[in-house]
């Protein structure tokens, strides 16, 4: 038997089997690498560099957050919108790659020091006029970016300014286009208008019980309780976690030194100045001024010497435009006059008329405020760190309340309607910042009941919130006995509305038969008014024209009638006249129109240039991989 195994081991069959066994163990060890050999990892392949999935996913998330901030808490991103956002973010990346490719071809570059200087000059990254690194770091965290990604975006933007600036500079603005734009903007119209407000309708007859019941039955939505939802709301924010953060004394002192300007008020001085054309005249003024502080006399002497004098007010050292002036003014005593100081503007003589000493809040007084600020900053970092842990805990099977207790979240169980009120109509308390309340309510009413909670960032409240909807109380029609007064009022309002609508319809019918609106209104005993001239913008409208009428009156022909519901009732109008503008009567108007037309042409050229760059780069988007990018 042993000799048989030896012979089998030396045969070519056994050697092949042994080789297959070795290969299978080797592939098992690098399974993930082998599995991905033939798997597409780039969502876009193009000239200038492929776009990989992680980069596209990050861009799509940032784009969705930008749109949500812009549109507010009422915006709800469904599947179609999220796919459109992913495609839009992808187009932005493609445009950036194509732009860098063109910049490289043309030799256009942006040095690193220029990028750094631009970033430091961004006002939103500054504290008391100085660049604050912590603000930049917080911005990067909020936008899911690292420093390299942000600097590349800045570099691309500065590069785009150079490329696009040359393209936009050649934008044409034909005189005919400028005149057409001016005519459209400055055109005015005159109309005959009839207003039919509901308050002017006669008091309708009191409804019968049968009418009340029928109106109640036909309009259940007006007399129903709102949908109520019972939900668990958990919030993770810097405010919630600040009490859990300790700031060591050493860090407080370091922060105090770094932010000393925040606790200092600079010395200020009340200064008068005489400005003379020559040094001799300035010396004479300085000598006379030191003997006689009468500023009126100094002003007269300065004017006689061909100069001027003025009170500069109370200024800090940095408020003075020239260092040599600041040095002289802040070296002089109270009431002192400086020696002449030369500048490109002439010879200056300054007199100090008052000194307000600078102040410094000592560390002991500033420590409480500083501790609160630093605790919030550290808590913001802690919130981002704990957000990932909360998500992991929920994914691991923990309930929302358990995860909230474990990681120090504020949590509450509420029953509310879409407006944030309870069943009795009183406001419901939510454990979120005030600015994030509308968005939280929207999340409560768009989350599917029973769905696992997911931590989301509030766009308005600077916090993370997780929602778990436990129960839904659907709307229910209130008993008639409970809402009879509301039904009666709604019935009467509806009757007034129908009355005024019939009167408006009768006026329209009379105009179709050949009468003017003024004639039809007079025959019906309804007052009408000739209004205008007025422009097409709401702030250019005449007092007698309802805002709802303006767009209609600028889209109909002369003598054509129009009828529209308004906030107060109904309005009927007839266009009487179109007044064409004369550029000669409005100085500079045609030139403004030309500049507007040029800006629009430049915008079109920029879009065409970007499209041309994109086509040259020949991007190829993978529809399959694109599905991984959708946020």
Buried (B, 14 or more C-beta within 10 A) or exposed (E): EEEEEEEEEEEEEEEEEEEEEEEEEEEEEEEEEEEEEEEEEBBBBBEBBBBEBEBBBBBBBBBBBBBBEEEEBEBEBEEEEBBBBBBBBBBBBBBBBBBBBBBEEEEBEBEEEEBEEBBBEEEEBBBEEEBBEBBBBBBBBBBBBEEEBBBBBBBBBBBBEEBBEEBBEEBEBEEEBBBEBBEEBBBBBBBBBBBBBBEBBEEBEEBEEEBBBEBBEEBEEBBBEBBBBBBBBBBBBBBBBBEEBEBEEEBBEEBBEBBBEBBEEBEBBBBBBBBBBBEEBBBBBBEBBBEEEEBEEBBEBBEEBEBBBEEBEBBBBEBBEBEEBBBBBBEBEEEBBBEBBEEEEBBBBBBBBEBEEEEEBEBEEBBEEBBEBBBBBBBBBBBBEBBEBBBEBBEEEBEBBEBBEEBBBBBBEBBBBEEBBBEEEEEBEBBBBEBBBBBBBBBBBEBEEEEEBBBBBBBBBBBBBBBBBEEBBEEEBBEBEEBBEEBBEBBBEBBBBEBBBEBBEBBBEBBEEEBBBBBBBEEEEBEBBBBBBBBBEEEBBBEBBBEBBBEBBBEBEEEEBBBBBBEBBBBBBBBBEBBEBEBEEEEEBBEBBBEBBBEBBBEEBBEEBBEEBBEBBEBEBBEEBBEBBBB
